[in-house]
Amino acid sequence: MRKILLFLLLSSVGCSPTVEWNADAPAHHVQDGTFVNTNGKAINKPFRELMKWQREAPDVVRVTLDSVPPQLESLANPSAAQVTWIGHSTFLLQVDGLNILTDPIFSERASPVSFAGPKRSTPPAITVQQLPEIDVVLISHNHYDHLDKGSIKALQTKQPNNPPQYYVPLGQKAWFDKRGVTPVIELDWWDSARIGEATVHAVPVQHWSSRSPFDRNEALWAGFLIDSPSQRTLFIGDSGYSDDFKTIAQRLGTVDLALVPIGAYDPRWFMKSAHMNPEEALQVVQEVGAKRAIGMHWGTFPLTDEPMTEPGERADATGVIETPKPGQTINLTED
Protein backbone atom coordinates (compact mmCIF):
# COMPACT_ATOMS: atom_id res chain seq x y z
CA MET A 1 0.00 0.00 0.00
CA ARG A 2 2.72 2.46 0.95
CA LYS A 3 4.71 1.70 -2.21
CA ILE A 4 1.61 2.36 -4.31
CA LEU A 5 1.11 5.72 -2.60
CA LEU A 6 4.78 6.57 -3.03
CA PHE A 7 4.49 5.91 -6.77
CA LEU A 8 1.41 8.12 -6.99
CA LEU A 9 3.10 10.97 -5.14
CA LEU A 10 6.20 10.73 -7.30
CA SER A 11 4.08 10.96 -10.42
CA SER A 12 2.01 13.92 -9.17
CA VAL A 13 2.34 17.41 -10.57
CA GLY A 14 3.71 20.05 -8.22
CA CYS A 15 3.07 23.77 -8.09
CA SER A 16 5.19 26.88 -7.77
CA PRO A 17 5.72 28.77 -4.54
CA THR A 18 3.01 31.33 -3.81
CA VAL A 19 4.70 33.32 -1.03
CA GLU A 20 7.26 35.94 -1.97
CA TRP A 21 10.29 36.33 0.28
CA ASN A 22 11.50 39.71 1.47
CA ALA A 23 14.41 40.78 3.58
CA ASP A 24 12.18 41.60 6.54
CA ALA A 25 10.42 38.21 6.52
CA PRO A 26 10.28 36.15 9.74
CA ALA A 27 13.02 33.58 10.32
CA HIS A 28 10.86 30.64 9.19
CA HIS A 29 10.55 32.15 5.70
CA VAL A 30 13.36 30.98 3.40
CA GLN A 31 14.59 32.97 0.42
CA ASP A 32 13.72 30.16 -2.02
CA GLY A 33 10.04 30.51 -1.09
CA THR A 34 9.87 27.57 1.30
CA PHE A 35 9.43 27.42 5.07
CA VAL A 36 11.35 25.87 7.98
CA ASN A 37 10.44 25.07 11.56
CA THR A 38 11.27 27.39 14.45
CA ASN A 39 14.49 25.44 15.06
CA GLY A 40 15.65 26.66 11.65
CA LYS A 41 15.42 23.20 10.10
CA ALA A 42 13.21 21.75 7.39
CA ILE A 43 11.93 18.19 7.67
CA ASN A 44 13.08 16.71 4.39
CA LYS A 45 14.04 13.06 4.72
CA PRO A 46 16.44 11.69 2.10
CA PHE A 47 14.87 9.31 -0.41
CA ARG A 48 17.14 6.48 0.82
CA GLU A 49 15.64 6.76 4.32
CA LEU A 50 12.13 6.61 2.90
CA MET A 51 13.01 3.45 0.98
CA LYS A 52 14.68 1.95 4.06
CA TRP A 53 11.43 2.46 5.97
CA GLN A 54 9.47 0.91 3.10
CA ARG A 55 11.71 -2.18 3.09
CA GLU A 56 11.56 -2.68 6.85
CA ALA A 57 7.90 -1.77 7.45
CA PRO A 58 5.82 -4.56 9.02
CA ASP A 59 2.33 -5.45 7.87
CA VAL A 60 -0.07 -3.46 10.03
CA VAL A 61 -3.33 -5.20 10.92
CA ARG A 62 -6.28 -3.03 9.93
CA VAL A 63 -8.62 -2.26 12.84
CA THR A 64 -12.05 -0.64 12.92
CA LEU A 65 -12.60 1.31 16.12
CA ASP A 66 -15.91 0.96 17.93
CA SER A 67 -18.03 4.05 17.35
CA VAL A 68 -21.23 5.46 18.80
CA PRO A 69 -24.19 6.90 16.90
CA PRO A 70 -23.94 10.69 16.72
CA GLN A 71 -26.31 12.70 18.90
CA LEU A 72 -27.77 14.62 15.98
CA GLU A 73 -30.21 16.67 18.04
CA SER A 74 -27.41 17.77 20.36
CA LEU A 75 -25.21 18.63 17.38
CA ALA A 76 -28.00 20.70 15.83
CA ASN A 77 -28.86 22.47 19.08
CA PRO A 78 -25.92 22.38 21.51
CA SER A 79 -26.80 23.48 25.02
CA ALA A 80 -23.17 23.92 26.10
CA ALA A 81 -19.66 23.96 24.71
CA GLN A 82 -18.96 20.51 23.28
CA VAL A 83 -16.65 18.60 20.98
CA THR A 84 -17.24 15.50 18.87
CA TRP A 85 -14.51 13.30 17.41
CA ILE A 86 -15.48 12.36 13.86
CA GLY A 87 -12.23 10.49 13.19
CA HIS A 88 -8.50 11.03 12.54
CA SER A 89 -7.91 14.79 13.08
CA THR A 90 -11.50 15.79 12.30
CA PHE A 91 -13.42 17.31 15.21
CA LEU A 92 -16.62 19.28 15.43
CA LEU A 93 -16.03 21.92 18.11
CA GLN A 94 -19.17 23.81 19.13
CA VAL A 95 -18.55 26.80 21.34
CA ASP A 96 -20.13 30.23 21.86
CA GLY A 97 -22.44 29.89 18.88
CA LEU A 98 -19.74 28.70 16.45
CA ASN A 99 -19.57 25.32 14.72
CA ILE A 100 -15.88 24.72 14.00
CA LEU A 101 -14.60 21.79 11.90
CA THR A 102 -10.93 20.76 11.98
CA ASP A 103 -9.00 19.12 9.12
CA PRO A 104 -12.11 17.55 7.56
CA ILE A 105 -11.58 14.22 5.86
CA PHE A 106 -14.65 12.12 5.13
CA SER A 107 -13.19 10.28 2.12
CA GLU A 108 -12.35 6.59 1.94
CA ARG A 109 -8.70 7.24 1.12
CA ALA A 110 -6.08 9.80 2.13
CA SER A 111 -4.64 10.03 -1.34
CA PRO A 112 -4.52 12.10 -4.53
CA VAL A 113 -6.58 9.38 -6.25
CA SER A 114 -9.63 7.33 -5.28
CA PHE A 115 -8.29 3.89 -6.24
CA ALA A 116 -5.07 3.66 -4.24
CA GLY A 117 -3.31 5.05 -1.19
CA PRO A 118 -4.03 4.72 2.55
CA LYS A 119 -7.55 3.36 2.90
CA ARG A 120 -9.75 4.24 5.81
CA SER A 121 -10.35 1.43 8.32
CA THR A 122 -12.69 3.36 10.64
CA PRO A 123 -15.52 5.18 8.84
CA PRO A 124 -16.27 8.81 9.71
CA ALA A 125 -18.70 8.79 12.63
CA ILE A 126 -20.73 11.61 11.08
CA THR A 127 -21.41 12.25 7.41
CA VAL A 128 -21.10 15.68 5.85
CA GLN A 129 -24.87 15.77 5.43
CA GLN A 130 -25.38 15.09 9.16
CA LEU A 131 -23.24 18.05 10.18
CA PRO A 132 -24.89 21.22 11.44
CA GLU A 133 -24.14 24.31 9.39
CA ILE A 134 -20.39 24.88 9.72
CA ASP A 135 -19.12 28.39 10.47
CA VAL A 136 -15.37 27.78 10.52
CA VAL A 137 -13.03 25.21 8.97
CA LEU A 138 -9.43 25.01 10.19
CA ILE A 139 -6.81 23.43 7.90
CA SER A 140 -3.52 22.70 9.66
CA HIS A 141 -1.49 21.72 6.57
CA ASN A 142 -1.81 20.24 3.12
CA HIS A 143 -1.08 16.53 3.57
CA TYR A 144 -3.78 14.34 2.07
CA ASP A 145 -5.07 13.10 5.43
CA HIS A 146 -5.66 16.73 6.54
CA LEU A 147 -6.57 18.61 3.35
CA ASP A 148 -9.01 16.45 1.40
CA LYS A 149 -10.42 17.77 -1.86
CA GLY A 150 -13.54 15.59 -1.77
CA SER A 151 -14.47 16.72 1.73
CA ILE A 152 -13.96 20.42 0.91
CA LYS A 153 -16.13 20.03 -2.18
CA ALA A 154 -18.85 18.25 -0.15
CA LEU A 155 -18.90 21.09 2.39
CA GLN A 156 -19.25 23.68 -0.35
CA THR A 157 -22.07 21.67 -1.95
CA LYS A 158 -23.87 21.36 1.39
CA GLN A 159 -23.65 25.09 2.13
CA PRO A 160 -23.72 26.84 -1.27
CA ASN A 161 -25.28 30.06 0.01
CA ASN A 162 -23.46 30.32 3.33
CA PRO A 163 -20.12 28.54 3.00
CA PRO A 164 -17.85 28.20 6.02
CA GLN A 165 -14.97 30.56 6.67
CA TYR A 166 -11.70 28.72 6.02
CA TYR A 167 -8.50 29.51 7.92
CA VAL A 168 -5.35 28.09 6.32
CA PRO A 169 -1.60 28.47 6.78
CA LEU A 170 0.40 30.88 4.63
CA GLY A 171 0.82 29.74 1.04
CA GLN A 172 -2.24 27.49 1.01
CA LYS A 173 -4.94 29.88 -0.21
CA ALA A 174 -3.95 29.35 -3.86
CA TRP A 175 -5.13 25.73 -3.64
CA PHE A 176 -8.59 26.93 -2.59
CA ASP A 177 -8.64 29.75 -5.16
CA LYS A 178 -7.93 27.26 -7.94
CA ARG A 179 -11.06 25.33 -6.93
CA GLY A 180 -13.27 28.34 -6.45
CA VAL A 181 -13.57 27.78 -2.70
CA THR A 182 -14.29 30.91 -0.67
CA PRO A 183 -14.02 32.61 1.76
CA VAL A 184 -10.44 31.76 2.78
CA ILE A 185 -8.14 33.65 5.15
CA GLU A 186 -4.44 32.82 5.06
CA LEU A 187 -2.45 33.15 8.29
CA ASP A 188 1.24 33.17 9.11
CA TRP A 189 2.43 31.99 12.54
CA TRP A 190 1.21 34.37 15.25
CA ASP A 191 -1.31 36.00 12.92
CA SER A 192 -4.87 36.18 14.24
CA ALA A 193 -8.35 36.83 12.92
CA ARG A 194 -11.71 37.55 14.52
CA ILE A 195 -14.90 35.64 13.82
CA GLY A 196 -17.95 36.36 15.93
CA GLU A 197 -16.84 36.64 19.53
CA ALA A 198 -13.81 34.38 18.95
CA THR A 199 -10.23 34.99 17.85
CA VAL A 200 -8.37 32.40 15.78
CA HIS A 201 -4.60 32.42 16.30
CA ALA A 202 -2.24 30.50 13.99
CA VAL A 203 0.63 29.05 16.01
CA PRO A 204 3.89 27.30 15.11
CA VAL A 205 4.19 23.52 15.27
CA GLN A 206 6.97 21.24 14.04
CA HIS A 207 6.01 19.60 10.76
CA TRP A 208 6.30 19.97 6.98
CA SER A 209 4.10 20.24 3.89
CA SER A 210 3.77 18.68 0.46
CA ARG A 211 1.15 17.57 -2.05
CA SER A 212 3.77 16.14 -4.43
CA PRO A 213 7.55 15.66 -4.66
CA PHE A 214 7.86 19.10 -6.24
CA ASP A 215 6.31 21.43 -3.66
CA ARG A 216 8.03 20.42 -0.44
CA ASN A 217 7.51 23.05 2.28
CA GLU A 218 6.20 25.67 -0.16
CA ALA A 219 3.12 26.10 2.04
CA LEU A 220 3.27 26.63 5.79
CA TRP A 221 1.87 24.30 8.48
CA ALA A 222 0.28 25.47 11.72
CA GLY A 223 -1.79 24.75 14.78
CA PHE A 224 -4.68 26.97 15.84
CA LEU A 225 -5.70 28.42 19.17
CA ILE A 226 -9.39 29.30 19.22
CA ASP A 227 -9.93 31.90 21.92
CA SER A 228 -13.66 32.33 22.58
CA PRO A 229 -15.39 33.81 25.63
CA SER A 230 -16.10 30.49 27.36
CA GLN A 231 -13.41 28.18 25.98
CA ARG A 232 -9.78 28.33 24.84
CA THR A 233 -8.99 25.41 22.55
CA LEU A 234 -5.65 24.45 21.02
CA PHE A 235 -5.91 22.33 17.87
CA ILE A 236 -2.38 21.16 17.18
CA GLY A 237 -2.93 19.53 13.80
CA ASP A 238 0.21 17.47 13.12
CA SER A 239 3.50 17.94 14.96
CA GLY A 240 6.56 16.42 16.44
CA TYR A 241 7.47 17.45 19.96
CA SER A 242 9.22 20.83 20.09
CA ASP A 243 9.68 23.89 22.28
CA ASP A 244 6.92 25.60 20.29
CA PHE A 245 4.33 24.60 22.87
CA LYS A 246 6.15 26.35 25.71
CA THR A 247 6.29 29.44 23.52
CA ILE A 248 2.57 29.23 22.73
CA ALA A 249 1.74 29.20 26.44
CA GLN A 250 4.14 32.07 27.11
CA ARG A 251 2.73 34.26 24.35
CA LEU A 252 -0.97 33.38 24.38
CA GLY A 253 -1.57 31.83 27.80
CA THR A 254 -2.79 28.41 28.88
CA VAL A 255 -5.77 26.64 27.33
CA ASP A 256 -8.87 24.81 28.49
CA LEU A 257 -8.76 22.05 25.86
CA ALA A 258 -5.92 20.59 23.80
CA LEU A 259 -6.64 18.41 20.77
CA VAL A 260 -3.35 16.54 20.45
CA PRO A 261 -2.00 14.08 17.86
CA ILE A 262 -1.01 10.76 19.43
CA GLY A 263 -0.46 8.44 16.44
CA ALA A 264 1.73 7.82 13.36
CA TYR A 265 4.95 7.72 15.40
CA ASP A 266 6.77 4.50 14.42
CA PRO A 267 9.49 3.90 13.41
CA ARG A 268 10.84 6.61 15.70
CA TRP A 269 14.07 7.06 13.73
CA PHE A 270 11.94 8.20 10.78
CA MET A 271 8.85 9.74 12.38
CA LYS A 272 10.05 11.47 15.56
CA SER A 273 10.69 14.90 14.07
CA ALA A 274 7.19 15.14 12.55
CA HIS A 275 4.91 13.04 14.79
CA MET A 276 4.79 12.85 18.57
CA ASN A 277 3.94 9.71 20.52
CA PRO A 278 1.40 9.68 23.40
CA GLU A 279 4.03 10.35 26.05
CA GLU A 280 5.32 13.38 24.16
CA ALA A 281 1.71 14.49 23.66
CA LEU A 282 1.27 14.35 27.44
CA GLN A 283 4.28 16.63 27.83
CA VAL A 284 2.68 19.08 25.39
CA VAL A 285 -0.59 19.00 27.34
CA GLN A 286 1.31 19.87 30.50
CA GLU A 287 3.31 22.65 28.85
CA VAL A 288 0.24 24.43 27.47
CA GLY A 289 -1.52 24.02 30.83
CA ALA A 290 -4.55 22.29 29.29
CA LYS A 291 -7.32 21.43 31.72
CA ARG A 292 -8.48 18.72 29.36
CA ALA A 293 -6.92 16.87 26.42
CA ILE A 294 -8.27 14.61 23.67
CA GLY A 295 -6.13 12.40 21.43
CA MET A 296 -6.47 12.37 17.66
CA HIS A 297 -4.62 11.24 14.52
CA TRP A 298 -4.97 7.54 15.29
CA GLY A 299 -7.21 4.53 14.64
CA THR A 300 -8.47 5.75 11.27
CA PHE A 301 -5.84 5.25 8.56
CA PRO A 302 -2.99 2.69 8.76
CA LEU A 303 -0.24 5.22 8.04
CA THR A 304 2.79 4.03 9.99
CA ASP A 305 4.24 0.99 11.76
CA GLU A 306 2.67 0.95 15.24
CA PRO A 307 -0.42 -1.25 15.80
CA MET A 308 -3.51 0.83 15.09
CA THR A 309 -4.93 0.61 18.62
CA GLU A 310 -1.61 1.21 20.41
CA PRO A 311 -1.77 5.05 20.43
CA GLY A 312 -5.12 4.96 22.22
CA GLU A 313 -3.90 2.39 24.74
CA ARG A 314 -0.78 4.43 25.54
CA ALA A 315 -2.79 7.65 25.75
CA ASP A 316 -5.25 5.99 28.15
CA ALA A 317 -2.30 4.92 30.29
CA THR A 318 -1.33 8.57 30.83
CA GLY A 319 -4.53 9.09 32.80
CA VAL A 320 -4.78 12.56 31.23
CA ILE A 321 -5.38 12.26 27.48
CA GLU A 322 -8.92 11.15 26.71
CA THR A 323 -9.69 8.84 23.78
CA PRO A 324 -13.41 9.11 23.05
CA LYS A 325 -15.05 6.80 20.55
CA PRO A 326 -15.74 8.19 17.09
CA GLY A 327 -19.14 9.87 17.24
CA GLN A 328 -18.95 10.57 20.97
CA THR A 329 -19.81 14.11 22.04
CA ILE A 330 -18.05 15.46 25.11
CA ASN A 331 -19.63 18.25 27.14
CA LEU A 332 -16.76 20.62 27.85
CA THR A 333 -18.50 22.26 30.81
CA GLU A 334 -18.43 19.01 32.78
CA ASP A 335 -15.40 17.61 34.60
C-alpha positions in Angstrom: 0.0 0.0 0.0 2.7 2.5 1.0 4.7 1.7 -2.2 1.6 2.4 -4.3 1.1 5.7 -2.6 4.8 6.6 -3.0 4.5 5.9 -6.8 1.4 8.1 -7.0 3.1 11.0 -5.1 6.2 10.7 -7.3 4.1 11.0 -10.4 2.0 13.9 -9.2 2.3 17.4 -10.6 3.7 20.0 -8.2 3.1 23.8 -8.1 5.2 26.9 -7.8 5.7 28.8 -4.5 3.0 31.3 -3.8 4.7 33.3 -1.0 7.3 35.9 -2.0 10.3 36.3 0.3 11.5 39.7 1.5 14.4 40.8 3.6 12.2 41.6 6.5 10.4 38.2 6.5 10.3 36.1 9.7 13.0 33.6 10.3 10.9 30.6 9.2 10.5 32.1 5.7 13.4 31.0 3.4 14.6 33.0 0.4 13.7 30.2 -2.0 10.0 30.5 -1.1 9.9 27.6 1.3 9.4 27.4 5.1 11.3 25.9 8.0 10.4 25.1 11.6 11.3 27.4 14.5 14.5 25.4 15.1 15.6 26.7 11.7 15.4 23.2 10.1 13.2 21.7 7.4 11.9 18.2 7.7 13.1 16.7 4.4 14.0 13.1 4.7 16.4 11.7 2.1 14.9 9.3 -0.4 17.1 6.5 0.8 15.6 6.8 4.3 12.1 6.6 2.9 13.0 3.5 1.0 14.7 1.9 4.1 11.4 2.5 6.0 9.5 0.9 3.1 11.7 -2.2 3.1 11.6 -2.7 6.8 7.9 -1.8 7.5 5.8 -4.6 9.0 2.3 -5.4 7.9 -0.1 -3.5 10.0 -3.3 -5.2 10.9 -6.3 -3.0 9.9 -8.6 -2.3 12.8 -12.1 -0.6 12.9 -12.6 1.3 16.1 -15.9 1.0 17.9 -18.0 4.1 17.3 -21.2 5.5 18.8 -24.2 6.9 16.9 -23.9 10.7 16.7 -26.3 12.7 18.9 -27.8 14.6 16.0 -30.2 16.7 18.0 -27.4 17.8 20.4 -25.2 18.6 17.4 -28.0 20.7 15.8 -28.9 22.5 19.1 -25.9 22.4 21.5 -26.8 23.5 25.0 -23.2 23.9 26.1 -19.7 24.0 24.7 -19.0 20.5 23.3 -16.6 18.6 21.0 -17.2 15.5 18.9 -14.5 13.3 17.4 -15.5 12.4 13.9 -12.2 10.5 13.2 -8.5 11.0 12.5 -7.9 14.8 13.1 -11.5 15.8 12.3 -13.4 17.3 15.2 -16.6 19.3 15.4 -16.0 21.9 18.1 -19.2 23.8 19.1 -18.5 26.8 21.3 -20.1 30.2 21.9 -22.4 29.9 18.9 -19.7 28.7 16.4 -19.6 25.3 14.7 -15.9 24.7 14.0 -14.6 21.8 11.9 -10.9 20.8 12.0 -9.0 19.1 9.1 -12.1 17.5 7.6 -11.6 14.2 5.9 -14.6 12.1 5.1 -13.2 10.3 2.1 -12.4 6.6 1.9 -8.7 7.2 1.1 -6.1 9.8 2.1 -4.6 10.0 -1.3 -4.5 12.1 -4.5 -6.6 9.4 -6.2 -9.6 7.3 -5.3 -8.3 3.9 -6.2 -5.1 3.7 -4.2 -3.3 5.0 -1.2 -4.0 4.7 2.6 -7.6 3.4 2.9 -9.7 4.2 5.8 -10.3 1.4 8.3 -12.7 3.4 10.6 -15.5 5.2 8.8 -16.3 8.8 9.7 -18.7 8.8 12.6 -20.7 11.6 11.1 -21.4 12.3 7.4 -21.1 15.7 5.9 -24.9 15.8 5.4 -25.4 15.1 9.2 -23.2 18.1 10.2 -24.9 21.2 11.4 -24.1 24.3 9.4 -20.4 24.9 9.7 -19.1 28.4 10.5 -15.4 27.8 10.5 -13.0 25.2 9.0 -9.4 25.0 10.2 -6.8 23.4 7.9 -3.5 22.7 9.7 -1.5 21.7 6.6 -1.8 20.2 3.1 -1.1 16.5 3.6 -3.8 14.3 2.1 -5.1 13.1 5.4 -5.7 16.7 6.5 -6.6 18.6 3.4 -9.0 16.4 1.4 -10.4 17.8 -1.9 -13.5 15.6 -1.8 -14.5 16.7 1.7 -14.0 20.4 0.9 -16.1 20.0 -2.2 -18.8 18.3 -0.1 -18.9 21.1 2.4 -19.3 23.7 -0.4 -22.1 21.7 -1.9 -23.9 21.4 1.4 -23.6 25.1 2.1 -23.7 26.8 -1.3 -25.3 30.1 0.0 -23.5 30.3 3.3 -20.1 28.5 3.0 -17.9 28.2 6.0 -15.0 30.6 6.7 -11.7 28.7 6.0 -8.5 29.5 7.9 -5.4 28.1 6.3 -1.6 28.5 6.8 0.4 30.9 4.6 0.8 29.7 1.0 -2.2 27.5 1.0 -4.9 29.9 -0.2 -3.9 29.4 -3.9 -5.1 25.7 -3.6 -8.6 26.9 -2.6 -8.6 29.7 -5.2 -7.9 27.3 -7.9 -11.1 25.3 -6.9 -13.3 28.3 -6.4 -13.6 27.8 -2.7 -14.3 30.9 -0.7 -14.0 32.6 1.8 -10.4 31.8 2.8 -8.1 33.6 5.2 -4.4 32.8 5.1 -2.5 33.1 8.3 1.2 33.2 9.1 2.4 32.0 12.5 1.2 34.4 15.3 -1.3 36.0 12.9 -4.9 36.2 14.2 -8.4 36.8 12.9 -11.7 37.6 14.5 -14.9 35.6 13.8 -18.0 36.4 15.9 -16.8 36.6 19.5 -13.8 34.4 19.0 -10.2 35.0 17.8 -8.4 32.4 15.8 -4.6 32.4 16.3 -2.2 30.5 14.0 0.6 29.0 16.0 3.9 27.3 15.1 4.2 23.5 15.3 7.0 21.2 14.0 6.0 19.6 10.8 6.3 20.0 7.0 4.1 20.2 3.9 3.8 18.7 0.5 1.1 17.6 -2.1 3.8 16.1 -4.4 7.5 15.7 -4.7 7.9 19.1 -6.2 6.3 21.4 -3.7 8.0 20.4 -0.4 7.5 23.1 2.3 6.2 25.7 -0.2 3.1 26.1 2.0 3.3 26.6 5.8 1.9 24.3 8.5 0.3 25.5 11.7 -1.8 24.8 14.8 -4.7 27.0 15.8 -5.7 28.4 19.2 -9.4 29.3 19.2 -9.9 31.9 21.9 -13.7 32.3 22.6 -15.4 33.8 25.6 -16.1 30.5 27.4 -13.4 28.2 26.0 -9.8 28.3 24.8 -9.0 25.4 22.6 -5.7 24.5 21.0 -5.9 22.3 17.9 -2.4 21.2 17.2 -2.9 19.5 13.8 0.2 17.5 13.1 3.5 17.9 15.0 6.6 16.4 16.4 7.5 17.5 20.0 9.2 20.8 20.1 9.7 23.9 22.3 6.9 25.6 20.3 4.3 24.6 22.9 6.1 26.3 25.7 6.3 29.4 23.5 2.6 29.2 22.7 1.7 29.2 26.4 4.1 32.1 27.1 2.7 34.3 24.3 -1.0 33.4 24.4 -1.6 31.8 27.8 -2.8 28.4 28.9 -5.8 26.6 27.3 -8.9 24.8 28.5 -8.8 22.0 25.9 -5.9 20.6 23.8 -6.6 18.4 20.8 -3.4 16.5 20.4 -2.0 14.1 17.9 -1.0 10.8 19.4 -0.5 8.4 16.4 1.7 7.8 13.4 4.9 7.7 15.4 6.8 4.5 14.4 9.5 3.9 13.4 10.8 6.6 15.7 14.1 7.1 13.7 11.9 8.2 10.8 8.8 9.7 12.4 10.0 11.5 15.6 10.7 14.9 14.1 7.2 15.1 12.5 4.9 13.0 14.8 4.8 12.8 18.6 3.9 9.7 20.5 1.4 9.7 23.4 4.0 10.3 26.1 5.3 13.4 24.2 1.7 14.5 23.7 1.3 14.3 27.4 4.3 16.6 27.8 2.7 19.1 25.4 -0.6 19.0 27.3 1.3 19.9 30.5 3.3 22.7 28.8 0.2 24.4 27.5 -1.5 24.0 30.8 -4.5 22.3 29.3 -7.3 21.4 31.7 -8.5 18.7 29.4 -6.9 16.9 26.4 -8.3 14.6 23.7 -6.1 12.4 21.4 -6.5 12.4 17.7 -4.6 11.2 14.5 -5.0 7.5 15.3 -7.2 4.5 14.6 -8.5 5.7 11.3 -5.8 5.3 8.6 -3.0 2.7 8.8 -0.2 5.2 8.0 2.8 4.0 10.0 4.2 1.0 11.8 2.7 1.0 15.2 -0.4 -1.2 15.8 -3.5 0.8 15.1 -4.9 0.6 18.6 -1.6 1.2 20.4 -1.8 5.0 20.4 -5.1 5.0 22.2 -3.9 2.4 24.7 -0.8 4.4 25.5 -2.8 7.7 25.8 -5.3 6.0 28.2 -2.3 4.9 30.3 -1.3 8.6 30.8 -4.5 9.1 32.8 -4.8 12.6 31.2 -5.4 12.3 27.5 -8.9 11.1 26.7 -9.7 8.8 23.8 -13.4 9.1 23.1 -15.1 6.8 20.5 -15.7 8.2 17.1 -19.1 9.9 17.2 -18.9 10.6 21.0 -19.8 14.1 22.0 -18.1 15.5 25.1 -19.6 18.2 27.1 -16.8 20.6 27.9 -18.5 22.3 30.8 -18.4 19.0 32.8 -15.4 17.6 34.6 
